[in-house]
Amino acid sequence: MPRWQPTASLVALQARADLNHVIRHFFAQRGVLEVETPLLCASAGTDPALEPLQALDPTSPGGNAACRFLQTSPEFAMKRLLAAGAGPIYQLCKAFRGGERGRRHNPEFTMLEWYRPGFSLSELMDEVEALLREVLALPAAVAVERSSYAELFQRHLDIDPHRLPLADLRPLTLRRLAIAADALQTRADCLDLLYGHCIEPTLLEPVFIFDYPREQAALARVGLDAEGRRVARRFELVMRGMEIANGYDELCDAGEQAARFASDRSQRAARDLPDMQPDARLLAALEAGLPASAGVALGVDRLLMLCLGSQDIAEVLAFPFDVA
């Protein structure tokens, strides 16, 4: 018999409705505009770590089925709104990522994303913390730590992740983890695995991690930290050993963004992944002028897991991927 019952309890469904209400009230009080952008897009991101889900439109003009992509994030469309002068905006929406299944992953998930023109990363972390405290009812006595990526690697592994070359990182990673050597092609590969296996699981209390290696800049600006190292101006919020939010000092330079798209495509080709065309409309918006902004994406399902003490994302989803 096909399974038809929801995997989330009625208590969890009510808690989700309450959380959505709190989020919308939070931003209404701060004058941040709620927006909606398309779930189906003509372009997908080029990030080698993300695989978009595709949909075909057989009714497209000319008789050829047109390929569209389910968004992995509303980021590109929201940046087009920023460039058009929308001001501070947020969106509570569905996002889709192929191949992501597990206790903390579902291919279809709920994302909260918002952008603050004129905000610094520190100001955006303050706002994320304010939302976290309101949702989880964290008392003032509970501190939310802020630690640089380098400080965590120094504390746990006694290395400088910004300066240690691949020739030293690869053998260190192989000593610490039982993995195949061919999985470690770049510094980013090594750092991701060391962080994911040796550091992130230990971060049980809420902590903001900032100043990531420049190889992990994605769509963030690159600058110098206090030690003169080139770092990605971004942060992650981690709690109970899982990422909750990912924030950027947003890249506004169209030329640099085009170069990063090209680098992503080269990496995809090297890994035998499908090629993804750059989003020409995003590049045009950046060329027209994106205001200096800080933006963040937050996983609503994971936040709800924290609220309810859930250990599996299926406990907070009415119908996860395998029973949808």
C-alpha positions in Angstrom: 0.0 0.0 0.0 1.3 3.5 -0.8 2.2 5.6 2.2 -0.1 8.6 2.4 0.2 9.9 6.0 2.3 13.0 6.7 5.7 12.4 8.4 5.3 15.6 10.5 2.9 15.6 13.5 0.1 18.1 13.8 2.1 19.8 16.5 5.0 20.3 14.0 2.6 21.6 11.3 1.2 24.2 13.8 4.8 25.1 14.8 5.6 25.8 11.2 2.6 28.1 10.8 3.6 29.9 14.0 7.2 30.2 12.8 6.1 31.7 9.5 4.0 34.2 11.4 7.0 35.2 13.6 9.2 35.6 10.6 6.8 37.9 8.7 6.1 40.0 11.9 9.9 40.3 12.5 10.5 41.8 9.1 7.3 43.9 9.1 8.5 45.6 12.3 11.8 46.4 10.5 10.3 47.7 7.3 11.7 45.0 5.1 9.5 44.3 2.1 8.3 40.7 1.4 8.8 39.8 -2.3 8.1 36.8 -4.6 10.2 35.7 -7.5 9.8 32.8 -9.9 10.6 29.2 -8.8 11.1 28.2 -12.5 14.0 30.0 -14.0 15.7 30.1 -17.4 19.2 30.0 -15.8 20.6 28.0 -12.9 23.6 28.7 -10.8 27.0 27.5 -11.9 28.2 26.4 -8.5 29.8 23.0 -8.8 28.5 21.9 -5.4 24.8 22.5 -6.4 22.8 20.5 -8.9 19.5 22.1 -10.0 16.4 20.1 -10.8 15.1 20.6 -14.3 11.6 20.9 -15.7 10.5 20.8 -19.4 7.8 23.0 -20.9 6.4 21.0 -23.9 4.1 23.9 -24.9 7.0 26.4 -25.6 6.9 28.2 -29.0 8.4 26.3 -31.9 7.4 22.9 -30.8 10.6 22.3 -28.8 10.4 21.6 -25.1 12.0 24.5 -23.2 14.2 23.6 -20.2 13.6 25.5 -17.0 15.3 25.1 -13.7 13.8 25.0 -10.2 15.6 27.6 -8.2 18.4 26.4 -5.9 18.0 29.9 -4.2 16.1 33.1 -5.0 19.4 35.0 -4.9 19.8 36.0 -8.5 16.2 37.3 -8.9 16.3 39.1 -5.6 19.5 40.9 -6.7 17.8 42.0 -9.8 15.2 43.6 -7.6 17.9 45.2 -5.5 19.5 46.7 -8.7 16.0 48.0 -9.6 15.8 50.0 -6.3 13.6 47.7 -4.2 15.5 48.5 -1.0 15.6 46.0 1.9 13.7 42.8 0.9 13.0 39.3 2.1 11.5 36.1 0.7 10.1 33.0 2.3 10.0 30.4 -0.4 10.7 26.9 -1.7 14.2 26.0 -3.1 15.3 22.8 -4.8 18.7 21.0 -4.9 19.2 17.7 -6.6 20.9 14.8 -4.7 20.5 16.3 -1.2 18.8 13.7 1.0 19.4 12.7 4.6 18.5 13.6 8.2 19.2 17.3 7.5 18.5 17.5 3.7 15.5 17.2 1.5 15.6 18.1 -2.3 12.7 20.5 -1.7 13.1 22.8 1.3 12.0 26.1 2.7 14.4 29.0 2.5 14.3 32.5 4.1 16.5 34.9 2.2 16.9 38.6 2.9 19.0 41.5 1.7 20.0 44.7 3.5 21.4 47.5 1.4 24.0 49.5 3.4 24.4 46.8 6.1 27.8 45.5 7.1 28.3 41.8 7.8 28.4 42.6 11.5 25.0 44.4 11.3 23.5 41.5 9.4 24.8 39.0 12.0 23.1 41.2 14.7 19.8 40.9 12.8 20.2 37.1 12.3 20.9 36.8 16.0 17.8 38.9 16.9 15.6 36.6 14.8 17.2 33.5 16.3 16.6 34.8 19.9 13.0 35.6 19.1 12.3 32.3 17.5 14.1 30.1 20.0 13.4 32.3 23.0 17.1 32.4 23.8 17.7 34.4 27.1 20.2 37.3 27.1 22.5 35.2 29.2 23.0 32.7 26.3 25.9 34.1 24.3 26.1 33.7 20.5 29.8 33.3 19.8 31.5 34.9 16.8 34.7 33.2 15.6 36.7 33.5 12.5 37.2 30.4 10.3 41.0 30.6 11.0 40.4 30.7 14.8 38.4 27.4 14.6 41.0 25.6 12.5 43.7 26.8 14.8 41.8 25.7 17.9 40.8 22.2 16.5 43.6 21.3 14.0 46.4 23.8 14.8 46.7 25.0 11.2 46.2 28.2 9.3 43.5 27.3 6.7 44.3 30.5 4.6 48.0 29.8 4.1 48.6 26.1 4.3 49.3 24.9 0.7 47.6 21.9 -0.9 50.8 19.9 -0.7 50.5 20.0 3.2 46.7 20.0 3.4 46.2 16.8 1.4 48.3 14.5 3.6 46.8 16.1 6.7 43.3 15.4 5.5 44.2 11.8 4.6 45.6 11.2 8.0 42.5 12.6 9.7 39.9 11.0 7.5 39.4 7.6 5.8 38.8 8.9 2.3 40.2 8.3 -1.2 43.1 10.6 -2.2 41.4 11.4 -5.6 38.6 13.2 -3.7 41.1 15.8 -2.7 41.8 17.8 -5.8 41.8 21.3 -4.4 42.4 23.2 -1.1 38.7 23.8 -0.9 38.1 20.0 -1.1 40.4 19.4 1.9 39.1 22.3 4.0 35.5 21.3 3.4 36.1 17.8 4.6 38.2 18.8 7.6 35.6 21.3 8.6 32.7 19.0 8.0 34.1 16.1 9.9 36.4 17.6 12.6 34.9 21.0 13.5 31.2 21.5 12.6 29.9 18.5 14.6 31.5 20.0 17.7 29.7 23.3 17.4 26.6 22.6 19.5 26.0 26.1 20.9 25.2 28.9 18.4 28.2 30.4 16.7 28.8 32.8 13.8 31.8 31.8 11.7 33.2 34.6 9.5 36.1 35.3 7.1 36.2 32.2 5.0 39.0 31.2 2.6 38.9 33.1 -0.6 38.4 29.8 -2.5 35.0 29.6 -0.8 33.8 33.2 -1.7 30.9 32.0 -3.9 29.0 35.3 -4.5 30.8 37.3 -1.6 33.4 40.0 -1.8 37.0 39.2 -1.0 39.1 41.4 1.3 41.9 41.4 3.9 41.4 40.2 7.5 43.3 41.6 10.5 46.3 39.4 9.7 46.5 40.6 6.1 45.1 37.4 4.7 42.8 37.5 1.7 39.4 36.1 2.9 35.9 35.8 1.7 33.6 38.3 3.4 30.9 35.9 4.5 29.6 34.1 7.5 27.7 31.0 8.6 25.5 30.5 11.6 26.0 27.0 13.1 24.1 25.4 15.9 23.7 21.8 17.1 26.4 20.9 14.6 24.5 22.0 11.5 24.5 25.1 9.3 21.5 27.3 9.8 22.3 30.4 7.8 24.8 31.6 5.2 25.5 35.3 4.8 27.6 37.4 2.3 28.9 40.9 1.9 27.5 40.7 -1.6 29.7 40.9 -4.7 28.6 43.9 -6.9 31.3 43.8 -9.6 29.9 42.3 -12.9 33.3 41.6 -14.3 34.4 39.6 -11.2 31.1 37.8 -11.1 31.5 36.8 -14.8 35.0 35.5 -14.0 33.7 33.4 -11.1 31.0 32.0 -13.3 33.7 31.0 -15.8 35.8 29.4 -13.0 32.8 27.4 -11.8 32.2 26.1 -15.3 35.8 25.0 -15.6 35.4 23.1 -12.3 32.2 21.5 -13.5 33.9 20.3 -16.7 36.8 18.9 -14.7 34.4 16.9 -12.6 32.3 15.8 -15.6 29.3 17.7 -14.3 26.7 19.2 -16.7 27.6 22.7 -18.0 25.5 25.6 -16.7 25.2 28.8 -18.6 25.8 32.0 -16.6 22.7 34.1 -15.7 23.0 36.9 -18.2 20.2 38.9 -16.5 22.1 38.9 -13.2 25.2 40.1 -14.9 23.2 42.9 -16.6 21.7 43.9 -13.2 25.2 44.0 -11.7 26.4 46.1 -14.6 23.5 48.5 -14.1 24.5 48.8 -10.4 23.8 46.7 -7.4 23.8 48.7 -4.1 26.4 47.7 -1.5 24.4 45.1 0.4 24.7 42.2 2.9 22.4 39.2 2.3 21.7 35.9 4.0 19.9 32.7 3.4 18.5 30.7 6.3 17.1 27.2 6.3 13.6 27.4 7.7 13.2 23.6 8.1 16.4 23.4 10.1 15.4 26.3 12.3 12.1 24.5 12.9 14.1 21.4 13.9 15.9 23.5 16.5 12.5 24.8 17.8 11.1 21.3 18.2 14.3 19.4 19.1 13.9 17.2 16.0 16.7 15.0 14.8 15.4 14.3 11.3 14.1 16.9 8.8 11.2 14.5 7.9 9.7 15.3 11.4 9.1 18.9 10.3 7.9 18.3 6.7 4.4 17.3 5.9 5.6 15.1 3.0 9.3 14.7 2.3 10.7 13.7 -1.1 10.1 10.0 -0.8 6.4 10.3 0.0 5.6 13.6 -1.9 
